[in-house]
Amino acid sequence: MSAKTSQRVAKTLSWVAGLSTLLLLFFLLFYVLWRGLPVLNLHFLLSNPESMGRSGGIFPTIVGTAALTLVAIVIAVPAGVGTAIYLTEYTQESTLTRLIRFGTDSLAGVPSIIFGLFGFVFFVITLKMSWSILAGGLTLAMMILPTVVRTSEEAIRAVPHDLRQASFALGATRWQMVTTVVLPGALPGIVTGIVLGIGRSIGETAAVILTAGSSLGLPTSLLSPVRTMAVHFYILAREGISDQAAWGTGAVLVVAVLLVNVVINWLIGRMVVRR
């Protein structure tokens, strides 16, 4: 096979692979929204479920999803970004850094049900948090921590080394260099990891059922049990309670994830342009 022919074949295969991925995404979005959008209205979004979800709305599950995700992000982002800063700026390659990276990569491959069982035994039973937003949020934070660490580390490493040297030449301390040069330059990559973490938190079911419960009531504190939209969708579909409500919940989930991605990417774009 000649060089030109192999180039054309590779280009065609790459184009087909990219187009297939895009078509799969559009088909998934179209089907979920086609089944779920007719269900959506203010009553569905702002009222409480009735008859175990057969009627009424999904407002408590929206609040529960937002609360769990917020707790997970508030815990995981500082820990993950702090770990990435330590690995890239405050230490040399050593056995300790290799162990941290190995542990992070290993955590990323642990099934969610294992996180859920650990969270149930440790947070719910041992620490007596019961099924609650706090127990679920801590468990989700452990799940998304590897993603935040690895994406933040790669984003920080991508900042040119010359910028660090220039900062030091101007008399900046290492912490001043990190906060004024490295983190602003790495922000788009760090935010990408946060978005991935948000997506996983919103869509998680197994770990959430074991640690946050599946209560349909509106949560009143961090120690209240809660049901997320993903868990609500799963229970409605699995038990055959209401296909209509299940598809409506799925549509809200899809729209929520899309909105988070669009808004954050727009904000990143504005920050990059300003810089």
N, C-alpha and C positions, 0 to 999 in steps of 0.2 A: 504494500500500500504506500503510495507516494505521500510526501509531507502535506501537500495541499489537500489530498483526499482525507487523510487522517484529521487534519484541522477542521474540515467541513463536517466530518462525522462527529467529532468532539463537540463542535459548536451546536450541531443539531440536537445531540443528546442532552446537552446542557439546557438548551432552549425548551425541549420537551419536558425535562425534569422540573424546570422552573414554572412552566405553564401548568403542569399537572398539579403542582403544589398550590398554585393560585386558584385553579378551578376547584380543587377539593375544599379550600377555604371558603370560596364563594358559595359552593353548593351547601356546605354545612350551615353557613350563616343564613342563606336563603331559606333552607328547609325549616330551621328553628324559628326564624322570624315569621315565615309564612304560617306556621302552625300556632305561634304564640301571640303575634301582634293583635289579632282580632279580639283576644281576651283582655288586652290591656285597656284600662280606663282609671280614672281617679279613685273610684270605689275599690278596685282591685289593689291599687298601690297604697291606699291610705287607710284601709280598714283591717280589722283583725280577722284571722281565720275562724271559720265556724264549722261545726261538725267534722272535726279533725282535718279540715282543709277542703272538704267537699264544696264548700261555698265560702263567701266572704273574700278577704284579701290576704296580702302577704306583708303588711307593714311591720309586724314584729320581726319577721325574718330579714327584712331589709336593714332594720336597726341592728339586729344581731350580727349580720354579715359585716356591716361597717365597724361595729365595736370590736369584734374579734380581729379583723384585719388591722385596725388602728393599734390595738395592743401589741400584736405581733410585729408590726413595723417599728413601733416606738422602741421595742426591746432589741430587735434584730439589727436595725440599721446602725445605731451607735456601736454595738459590739462588733458587727461585721466590718464596718469602715475602720474602726479603731484597730482591729486585727490586721487589716490590709495595710494600714499606715505603719504599724510595727514591723510587718514582714518586709516592707519595701524601703522604709526610711530610717528605722532605728536599730537595725541589726544586720549582720552579715550572714551569708549562707552558712548554716551549721546543722548539726543534728536536730536541734530544737526546731528550727524553721522547717526542716524536712518532715519532722513529726507532726507539726501543726498542719502542714499542707496535706500530709497523708490522712490525718484525722478528718480534715475538712472534706477531702475527696471521698473518704469512706462514708461520712455522714450523708453526702449527696446521693449515695446509692442505697441507703437504707429504705425499705418500703414504708409507706406512710402508716400502715397498720402497726408496725413495730413502734414508731413514734407514739401512736395512739395508746398502745398497751403500756409503754413506759410512762406517758403522761397520766394515764389512769391510775397506775400503781403508785407513782411518786407524788404527783400533784393532788389528785383527787382523794386517794386513800391515806397515804403517809402524811402529807402536809395538811390533810383535812380541808382542802379547798372545796370539796364536793364538785359536782358538775357545775361549771361556772365559766364566765367570760375570761376570768384571769387564768384558770387552768388551761382552757383552750388556747388562749393567746400565747401563753408560755410554750405550749407544745408546738404551735404553728411557728413561733419564733425560732425554735430549734430546727424546724424543717427547712425554713428559708435562709437560715444563717449561712450554710455553705455557698449558696448562690450569691449572696451579698458579698461574702468574703472574696470569692474567686473573681467575680466581675469587677469589684472595686480594686483588687490587686492588679489585674491586667490593665485597668484604666489608669491607675497611678503609674505603672511602669511605662505606659505609652507617652507620658509627659516628657519632653526632651530634657536630657541631663544638663544641657547648656543653661537652661532656665534656672536650674538649681544652683549651678556655679555662679551665675550672675547675681542671684539673690544673696548668696554668701559673700560675694565680692562687695556688695553694698552694705554689709554689716548686719544682715539679718541673722537671727538665731535659727536653729533648725525648725522649731515650732512655728516661727513667723514665716519661714520658707514654705512649710507644709500648708499653712492656712491661707497664705496670700498668693502662692504660685502653684503648688501641686494640686490642691483640692479644686480650685476653680478650673484648672485645665482638665482635670479628670472627671468633672461633674457629669457630663453627658453619659459616660460609661457607668458611673456609679448609679445614676438615676435609672439606667437601663436595668441594672440588677435589682433595684428596688421595685421597678414595674413587674419584673418576672416574679418577685416575691409576692407582690400584691395579687397577681394572677393565680399563683398557686394557693394562696390563702383563701381567696374567694371561692375557688373550685374544690377545695378539700372536703371530703365527707367522712371517711373512716375514722381518722384521728379526732375529728370534731365531735362525732357522735360519742366517742369514748371519754372525752374530756369536758366538752361543753354541754352535753346532753342534747335533747331534742324538744325542749319545752316550747309550746306555742305562745306562752305569755310574753308580754312586753318586759324586757329587762329593766331593772331599777338600779342596779349597782354592778360592780365588777364581780361580785360573788353570786350573781343571778345566773341560773341556767338559761340557755338560749338555743334557738334553732336557726341555722343559717339558710340562705336560699338554696344552696347546693344540697344540703341535707333534706330540706323540704321537698325539693324536686325529686330526690331519690326515693323518699318515703311515699310520696304521692304516686309515683310511677310503679314502684315495686309492689305496693299493696293494692294497686288498682283503685285507689280512692277517687281520683279525678284526673283523667288525662288532660282535660281542658286546663285545669289549674296548673298541672305539671308543665305543660308547654308554655303557659303564660309566665311561670316562674323561670323557665329556661330562657325565654326571650329577654326577661329583665336582666338575668345574669349576663347574657351575651352583650346586651346594650351597655351594661355597667362596665364590663371589661373593655369594650371598644372605646367608651368615653374616657376611661382612665388613660388608655394608651394614646388617644388623640390629644387630650389636654396636656399630658406630660410631654409628649413629643413637640407640641406647639410651644410650650414654655421653654424647652431646651433649645429649640430653633431660635427663639427670640433672644435667649441669653448668648448663644453663639454669635448671632448677628451683632449684638451690642459690643461684644468683645472684639 
